[in-house]
Amino acid sequence: MNEFVEPLGPRILIRKDDSRHKTRGGIVLPDQAEIPTITGRVVEVSVEVANDDEFPIAKYDKVLFHPKNAIPVDLETNNVLFVVPVDDVVAVFRRAPRDQEEDGEDEEDVRDYSEYDDSDDV
């Protein structure tokens, strides 16, 4: 029997990322010192969220959420799944499309060298 979780109302299902217990500088943090926001990947969105353009969250998005109202789902042994109200999602990680990045760089580097064209002098 395959079980799955379908969030209802304005909620999404998130798979929590592994906790970082060490800072970039190598300092080990105790569990109590962790910042109360958590990152994770959206596993499923409710029909209400999927049909509402006000919520720019889609399946597989990486998000930052506040765990205060997150409900742990006891479907996996290590409890990394949470049903989270959309209001507790504070950020969605996005990447600029490749063509936008390249266009922005090209516009800055374009220069007009037509006045220096000496092809007529030959």
VMD Tcl script that draws the C-alpha trace (Angstrom):
set ca {
  {0.00 0.00 0.00}
  {1.53 3.30 -1.10}
  {0.64 6.17 1.19}
  {0.99 9.81 0.27}
  {0.11 13.08 1.93}
  {-2.08 15.65 0.21}
  {-2.15 18.98 2.04}
  {-5.53 20.68 2.32}
  {-6.35 24.38 2.45}
  {-3.57 26.93 2.05}
  {-0.82 24.45 2.98}
  {2.15 22.75 1.37}
  {4.17 19.64 2.17}
  {7.89 20.29 2.67}
  {10.83 17.91 3.00}
  {13.17 19.60 5.46}
  {16.83 19.99 4.48}
  {19.49 18.53 6.75}
  {20.25 20.75 9.72}
  {23.59 22.50 9.70}
  {25.29 22.09 13.03}
  {28.46 23.86 11.91}
  {28.98 27.42 10.69}
  {31.06 28.21 7.60}
  {33.91 29.12 9.94}
  {33.79 25.64 11.49}
  {32.09 26.52 14.80}
  {29.82 23.71 16.01}
  {26.39 24.94 17.12}
  {24.23 23.23 19.74}
  {20.62 22.44 18.71}
  {19.18 25.27 20.85}
  {21.29 27.89 19.04}
  {19.87 27.19 15.60}
  {17.98 29.92 13.80}
  {14.21 29.21 13.97}
  {13.77 29.21 10.18}
  {14.34 26.06 8.17}
  {14.96 25.39 4.50}
  {13.34 22.58 2.60}
  {12.02 21.40 -0.73}
  {8.30 21.51 -1.60}
  {7.07 17.96 -2.12}
  {3.38 18.69 -2.71}
  {1.07 21.70 -2.80}
  {-2.62 21.76 -2.01}
  {-5.14 22.35 -4.79}
  {-5.97 25.74 -3.24}
  {-2.34 26.88 -3.44}
  {-1.84 25.49 -6.94}
  {-4.92 27.33 -8.28}
  {-4.18 30.67 -6.58}
  {-1.81 33.04 -8.42}
  {-1.20 34.91 -5.15}
  {1.01 32.04 -3.95}
  {4.14 31.83 -6.16}
  {5.07 28.41 -4.76}
  {5.29 25.28 -6.88}
  {6.31 21.70 -6.40}
  {10.12 21.24 -6.09}
  {10.75 24.87 -5.07}
  {13.34 25.38 -2.35}
  {11.80 27.47 0.44}
  {12.63 29.04 3.77}
  {9.89 28.52 6.36}
  {9.18 29.19 10.01}
  {8.54 25.90 11.83}
  {6.21 27.32 14.52}
  {2.99 26.05 12.90}
  {4.58 23.23 10.88}
  {2.99 19.84 11.53}
  {5.42 16.91 11.34}
  {4.23 13.99 9.23}
  {4.98 10.55 10.63}
  {5.28 8.94 7.20}
  {9.07 8.72 7.10}
  {11.24 7.31 9.87}
  {13.38 10.43 10.36}
  {10.43 12.92 10.34}
  {11.67 15.27 7.65}
  {8.22 15.94 6.17}
  {6.15 18.87 7.41}
  {2.74 20.25 6.45}
  {3.26 24.01 6.53}
  {0.76 26.86 6.16}
  {1.67 29.03 3.17}
  {1.78 32.07 5.47}
  {4.77 30.51 7.29}
  {6.83 30.32 4.09}
  {8.99 33.42 4.23}
  {11.06 33.03 1.04}
  {11.35 31.03 -2.17}
  {14.84 30.52 -3.59}
  {14.97 31.45 -7.30}
  {17.65 31.61 -9.97}
  {17.65 34.17 -12.74}
  {17.12 32.57 -16.15}
  {20.38 32.08 -18.02}
  {19.40 34.33 -20.93}
  {18.65 37.22 -18.53}
  {22.06 36.89 -16.88}
  {23.84 36.88 -20.24}
  {21.77 39.79 -21.62}
  {22.60 41.93 -18.59}
  {26.32 41.36 -19.04}
  {26.23 42.01 -22.78}
  {24.47 45.37 -22.39}
  {27.18 46.67 -20.09}
  {30.05 45.59 -22.34}
  {28.66 46.87 -25.66}
  {30.60 49.84 -26.97}
  {30.40 51.74 -30.25}
  {33.78 51.66 -32.03}
  {32.44 52.82 -35.42}
  {34.35 56.12 -35.24}
  {37.60 54.16 -35.01}
  {36.86 52.05 -38.09}
  {39.79 52.54 -40.47}
  {38.77 50.05 -43.14}
  {38.31 52.91 -45.69}
  {41.94 54.02 -45.29}
  {43.36 50.95 -47.07}
}
mol new
graphics top color blue
foreach p $ca { graphics top sphere $p radius 0.5 }
foreach p [lrange $ca 0 end-1] q [lrange $ca 1 end] { graphics top cylinder $p $q radius 0.2 }
display resetview
